[in-house]
Amino acid sequence: MRRVAAARAIVESNHERALDAAEFLVQQTYSIGRGGAAVFSSWLRPNAELGDAALMELIGPDWNVVRDHVEASTSWQAAEQEIRAADVDDEERTRRLLALGEAPQAHRATAAALAIVEAGGSHEKTREAAEFLLDNPTRGGAAKALRGAETLAAHFPDYDQWPRRLEQVNGLSTVFAAGKAFISEMADTLEDPLARATARYFAASYLIQSTNDSGITADERLTRREKAEEYATGLSAGIADEAFVLTKQAADGTEVAMTFADAEAELLYSLESTMVGSVVSDVRGRRVDGTEDALSAYSGRVVLVDFWATWCGPCIAAFPKLRDMVGELPEERFQIIGVNVDEELDTVTDFLADNPLSWVVWHVGTGSELVRQWRITGYPTYVLIGPEGTILNKHAGTFDAEFKAEIEQAVAKSRS
């Protein structure tokens, strides 16, 4: 805290080291925030904002700063790849990586790029600066990256890279509501068919996800669903066979190209089969031991589908409660299917060797079609399915007593 206070004083006094102090505020406050946001949240943001504003003022709209960073970063990445590919032992590789040092920090380049886009389109490098912000989101910098997208929309009506840029904004918007609002606006205003359809896909995805938000009325839930259907239906008209920005999983688990026809079909499937009140189709998966499995194998039982990962603390913390519930509820009327999203199968098998679970576990990997179709955006997410295959609830976050009671009630009703 003393170092942060000293850096603030240096910036506010316009000391000759103000540039270094401003960069320190941006970098250090975000670093502290990861470990102590709950304690320091009242003063972290003002420090970061002061650092950002000072960097922009001190550096200004200087494209050379951005260019120099890109060159330095490219050189660093090439050197790192060379070291990792070198035919040396682990000790020597570690020594070389330590000697190489950390990757160049983008804070000054980001400030320069922001200063350029804030010039209202008058700078000759406005497009390049906006693209830099999207391609190089700094820690905590979702708003800065979005500013790049907004600049492209405002000043480049014939911009031809929207599908990829919308995918980038979508990646930010999982934790940044303003990104969702931007994409929804693009879904209604973009003229290029590929760009508009891409925006409609992501906008429909948000609406499908949000239909289960707590606190919304039944009328609002219906409105969101109808708008999602509007975006999804006919999305691929005239461009059905064109390549979409996302991929899908083939039957053997490999990633293959996805078309706009695939994108529309996926959205319509989500609307029909994965929302609360819908009847799920016969979803299939592969257990961690390699055997094929299907949701239909558990027909007649209440099924709790648990989307989880080994790196997810709340997922792991819930396992004792799930174990207790499995022991309390009759096996013939209740089943858990854990759907693991770790990238590598070995990661989950190693975890289960030390932490065995008494229920079925599927492994679908990162970014699987199942996860995307069911619009799973956070972990853990639980999907409660009744004996007839009807989705009773989607519950994201902590496995609490209220949700446990809902499961127990569903199982009790299944006796009749």
Summary of the structure (lengths in Angstrom):
residues: 416
radius of gyration: 24.7
end to end distance: 62.1
largest distance: 78.1
contacts: 1249
relative contact order: 0.06
helix: 58%
strand: 12%
